[in-house]
Amino acid sequence: MGPGDAGDAAINDIDVIRVAGEARLAGTVHVVGAKNSALKLMAAALLAPGRNVITNVPRITDIAIMGEVLRRLGCGVRFEADDPPDPMIARDGSPRSRQVIIDVPEEPGAEADYDLVRRLRASICVLGPLLARRGYVRVAHPGGDAIGSRGLDMHIAGLARMGAVISGEHGFVIAEAPDGLHGAEIVLDFPSVGATENLVMAAVLARGATVIDNAAREPEIVDICAMLSGMGARISGAGTSTLRIIGVPELRPVRHATVGDRIVAGTWAFAAAMTRGDVTVTGVPPAFLEVALDKLVSAGGLVETRGDAFRVRMDDRPKAVDVVTLPFPGFATDLLPMAIGLAAVSDGASLITENIFDGRFMFANEMMRLGADIKTDGHHALVCGHERLSGAPVRATDIRAGAGLIIAGLCADGVTEVSHVHHVDRGYPDFVADLRALGIEVERGTAPEEPDLAI
């Protein structure tokens, strides 16, 4: 072995999660703050100079990246233990949620670096607040999960109606509003969460009134509007398809708690049903998952709800149900891998229709390696269920696909090894610890990555 061989081997190692099949989830799992909310709340802090505190922030990779995005914009960012602390502890002894303290300068930077933005699509949400604060922003075109086309057209068109001049060069989006932004009437072609968030954050400091029609209605939208209102913004209509914002001259820093993660909660709900288990999920209002939980009832499950918790129990093999993804309050696209996993072990055939992202079915080939009977055609997938799947080595292609494959492995004969689980780390604070707490035999380790062979 040469001098550099050990280092090269380490570089080529990848994280894997191995689970034993024929398992059943049972117990209670607590879900912390939503990734898709916390990231945008951190960006919203840019709107008010001073110290903002956001609590119940999940301890995941994406949050660390967003913290570095803000640091390079001139903010002071540090993470501390939540008060009160998260009742569950991660595998290294640290809490799964934290509070982030963001000290925003009077004049934050105006450029988000490519090397960070390409790793985190959510970092495009600094576009709106920086344009509102600085009148100029240069943000690299975002990266993120490879799950289909997610253009910035609606972001750009909305900001242009508010007086911004938008251009692009060398992979960057450049927005200027030297005379400041003004209110406008904006109709979104589609209720895009990202576009709604960017436009709301720009509108809160714009002159006059802004109306956003066909706005996204997700709980994460309600959460960011609640934080902005606490900062002094004037917003009405949160949770409906029409948002009305009256601009104010300035905002003040605030302390705000992140809403619970409905996608993580939904993951455990489907995991309980797939493994014929009995799981209580706390930390997320059941209303956030009304359609998904109703599907589990249709599949033969027992669902009990109370306050910010719910219980899912499945005593027999699930019955096949059809699923169509839609914007909230419809079935969430992020739960599609779990819906396909449920269909793969259900009695009968399920038709799964994806209406949000054109690349969601990219992971289907990996699920088929586990023996799932899946036939895709455009944005439809026909899944014929089997009593059991078959353990095999598979690869996570994105956050939710990774979680879905791990859970599917619990319904298989033998051991399933899921590689590239750094994707899972981006959305789940400690998946392995939660699985163990629910009675699952699971281990995390490393394995050498096989090189791609040129043909």
N, C-alpha and C positions, 0 to 999 in steps of 0.2 A: 504494500500500500504506500503510495507516494505521500508527500507532505500535505497535499491539499485534499486527499481522498476522503478523510473523515469529515471535513467541512462540507465537501460536495454531497456526501451521503446524507448529512443532516439537512442540507438545503432541500434535497429531493424527497425527504420524508414528508408524509402527509398525515393529518389527524384522521383517525377512524373511530367509529363507534360500533361495537359488536353487541348484538342482543340475541338471547336464546328465544326460540319460538315457543308456540303453544303456551303463551303467557296470558295472565289475566290481571288487569289493573284494578286495584282496590285501595281506597283511602281518601285522603283530603290533600288538595294541592292549592296553594295560595298564589294568585297571579298578581304581579306588580304592574307598574306603569307601562303604558303603551309606547312601544318604539315609534310608531307612526305619529304619535302625538308629541312625545318628548323632544324629538328632533326639531319639530317646527316651533315648539315653545322656546327652545334655545335660540333659534333664529329670531323669534319675536322679541327677545331681550334686547336686540340691537336697536330697537325703536326708542329706548329710554336710557339716557346716560345715568350712570349710577349702578348700584348693586341690586341685581335681580337674583332671587333664590327659587329654584324649581325643585320640588321634592317628588319622591316616588319615581325617580328616573331609573330605568332598568340598567343593570350593569352588563352591557353588551358592547361588542366591537364598534357598531355604528355610532353609539353615543361618544365613545372615545375619539372617533374620527371627527365628529361634529365639534367636539371640544377643541381640537387642534385647528379646525377651520376658523373658529372664533378667535383663538389665540393669535393666528396670523393676521386677523383683522384688527389686532390691537387690544383685544379684551383680555382681562385676567380671568382665568377659568380654573376652578379647583373643585374636587369632589370630596364630600364628607359623608359620614354616616347619616342616614335618615333619622328624624326624630318625630314620631316613634320609629324604632327600627323595624325592618322587614322581619316577620316571624320565621321565615325560612332562611337557611344559611347555605351559601355555595360550597362546593367541594373543597375550596382552599381556606374555608373558615370565615370568609368575608361575606357581608350581606349582599343579596341579589339586587337590591335597589339602593340608591343613594340620593343625596341632594346635590345639585350642581349650583355653585355660586358663581355668577357671571358679573364681573365688573366692567361696564361698558364705558369707553372714553367719550368725551364730548365730540370727538371727530374720529369715528372708526375708519379703518381702511376701506378701500373701495374695490379691491380685487381679490377674488377667491382663486387660489392656485389650482392648476390643472391636476397636479399629482394627488391632491386630496379629493377634489370634486369628482374625478373619474371613478373613485372608489365608493362614492356615496351619492346616489342620485338626489337624495333629499337635500343636499347642500345647495341645490338651485333655489331653495326657499329663502336664501339670503338676498336674492335679487330684489324682491319687493321692499323689504325694510331698508336696505342700503340705498336704493334709489330714492325712497322717501326722505331719508336722513341726509344724504350727501348730494343728491341731484346727479350723480354719476356712479355707474357700477360696471365692472368688467368681470364676468364670471365664466369660467370654463364650461363648455357644454358637458352635461352630466353623464355619468356612467350608470352603475347599479346592476341589478339582476338582469340577465338575458331572458326576459319573458315576453318580448314583443315590443312593437313600436310604441313609444311614449313621447311624442314630440312636444315642443314648447310653443306651438302655434297659438294656443289659447292664452297662455301667459303673455306672449308678446302682443297679440291683438288687443287684449284688455288694457295693458299698460300704455299702448299707443293711443287708445281712446282717452286715457287720462293725461295725455300730453307728452308722453315719452317718445324719444326718437331712438329706434332700435336698429342696430347694425350688427354685423358679425365679421370676424376675421381670425384666421389661424386657430379655429376651434373654440373661440370665445364669443359669448354674447355680450354686446356692449349696449348699455342703455343710458341715455342722457335726458335730463329734464332741468336745464339751467334756470328756467323760470319757475320751477316747482311743478308738482302735479296738481291737477284739478279734478273735481268730481265728474262722473260720467255715468251714463246708462250702458251697462254691459250685459249682453246675452251670451252665455256660453253655449257652444254647439253640443257639449256633453258635460254632465256634472262632474268635472274633473276636480279631484281633491286638491292636487298640487296647484292648479290654476286658481281655484277658489282661495286657497291660503295665501298665495302670493299677492293676489289682487286685494284681499282684505287688509293685509299688512301694509300695502302701499296706500290704500284709501284712507286709513285712519289718520294720516297726517296731511292728506290732500286738502286743497281748498274746496269747500262746498260739499255737496251730497253725491254719493255714489250708490247706485243700485245695481246689484248683481243678480240677474235672473238665471234660472236653471243652475243655481249654485249647488255644490255638494252638501249633503245633509248628514254626513257621518258624525259619530260621537267625537271624533278627533277635531272636526270643524267646530263643534259646540265648545270643545275644550279650549281651543285657541281663542275663540271669541270671548270666552269667560276670562281668560288671562288678559286679553287686550282691554276688556271692559274694566278689569281691576286696575289697569294702568291709566285709566281715564278716557279710553276710547268710547265713542258713542255708536253702538252697534245694536240693531234690532233684527229679529228674524232668524237667529241662529237655530239650526235644526229644521228649518223650512227651506224651500227652494228659492226664496227671495230674501236677499240680505240687503239691508239699508244701512249705510255708514255716513255719518256726518263728521267731516274732518275736524280735528282740533289742532291748535298750534304746537302742542308738545304733550308728551306722555311722561309718566313717572314710573320708577322701578317698583317691582311688586314681588310678593311671595305667592307661589301658586303650586298646587299639588296636581300631578299628572293623573289623568283618568286611567282606569285599568285597561289592560290589553285584551280586547275582545277576540283577537285572532289566536293568541296563546290559549285563552279560555276555550275557544272553539276547538282547538287542537286536542285538548284533554277531553272534551265532550265526545268527539268522534273516536278518540282512542278508547274511551270506556265502552262505547257501543261496539267497536270492531273486535275487542277482546272479550266481549260478553262480561264486562266488569261492572264495578260500582264505584263511581268517583264523585266526590263533592268538590266543586270549584268555588273558591272564594275570591273576592276582590274585584269582580266585574258584575255590573247589573245584568240580569238575564234579558232585559229589554234590548240590549245591544246585539243579542243573538237570537231574536225571536224566530226568524225564518229557519235558521240552522237547527235550533232545538225542536221546532215543529217537524222538520224532516226526520229527526231521530225518533220522535214519537210515531211518525208514520212507518218507520222501519221496525217498530215493535218495542221501542225503548220506553222506560218510565222516566219522566223528567219532573222533578220537583223544584220549585223556585221560591226564594225568600230573600228579600233585601238585595244585598250585593253578592248573592251566592246562588248556586243551583247544584242539583244532584242528577246524575245520569246513571241509570242502571239498565243493563241489557241481559236478560236471563237466557234467551234462546238465540239461535242464529238470526241475524238481522234479515228483514225482508227488503227486497230491492225497491229503491225509490229513485225517481228522476230528479235532477237538480239543474237549475238554470242560474248562472251568476248574473247579478245586476247591481247597480249602485245601491248604496244604503237607502232604504231599509231592506233591500233584497239580499240574496245569499252572497256573501263576500267572496270575491275572486281568490283571495288569499287562502280560503279554505277549500279550494277546488282539489288539491292533492289529497286531502283527507276524505273528501266526498268520493273520489275515485277509489281510494283505499277501502272505504266502507263498501262500495259497490262490488269490489273485487272479491269480497268474502260473503256477500249477501246471497240470499236464495232468490234467483231470478236474474233478469237483465235490467240494467239501468241505462238511461240516456242522460249523459252529462253534457251540458251546453255552456260554453264559455263565451261571454259577450264583451269582456273588458280588454283582455290582452291576447294578441294573436299568437303568442309563443308559449302559452301556459302548458300546452300538451308536450312540450319538449322532454319532460321527464317521463313520459309514458313508456318509452322503451326500457327505462330502468325498472319501472314497476312490472313490466312484462318479464324481465329477467327473474322476478320472484314468482313467475307462473300466472300472473294476472292475465285474463283474457280481455284485451282492449283493442278495439278497432276505431281508429280516428278518421274523420272526414271533415276537413275544414275546421269549424269551431264546434263540432260535435264529437263525442266519444261514446261508443256503445260498449258497455262493460258487462260481461256475463260472469256471474259470481261462481266461486268454487268454495267448498267447505274449508279447505286449507290452502295456503300458498306454500312455496318451497324456498327455503333459505338459500341465499346466493350473495356474492359480492356485488354491490351496486354503488353508484356514484351520485352524490347530491349535486344538483344543477343550480339550485337557488335555495333561499331560506326555507320556504314552505315545502318545497319538494323534498328537501333533506329530512324535515320532521316527518312528513308523510311516509317516506321510505322506512324510517326507523320504526314507526308504528306498524306499518305493514309487516315488517320483520317479526313483530310479536305474534302475528297470526300465521306464521310459516312453520314448517317442520325444519328442525336443525337451527343452525346459527346464520344470521345475516350480518354482513359487515358493510357498513355504509362509509364510504370515503368522502374526502373533501367536506368534512363537517364544519369547517370554518364558516361555511354559509349558515349553518344552524346557529352558530355563536352570534351571528349578526341580529338574530331575532328572539332568541330564547336565553335568559340569563344563566340557567344551569340545567340543561335538559337531562343530563345524566343523573344528577342528584334528585331531580323530581321523579324520574323513572324508578330509581331505587326506593324512594320514599313510598312509591305506590306498589312496591313488591316485585319489581322487575330485576332479573339477573342481567346486568349490563356492565360493560367495561369500555373505557376509552384508552386508546393507545395510538401508536404511530405505525406506519407501514411504508415501505419504499414505493414511490410513484413510478408507474411504468411509463416509459417514454413513448410519445407518439411516433409511429413508424411512417416514414415517407414512402409513398408508393411510386 
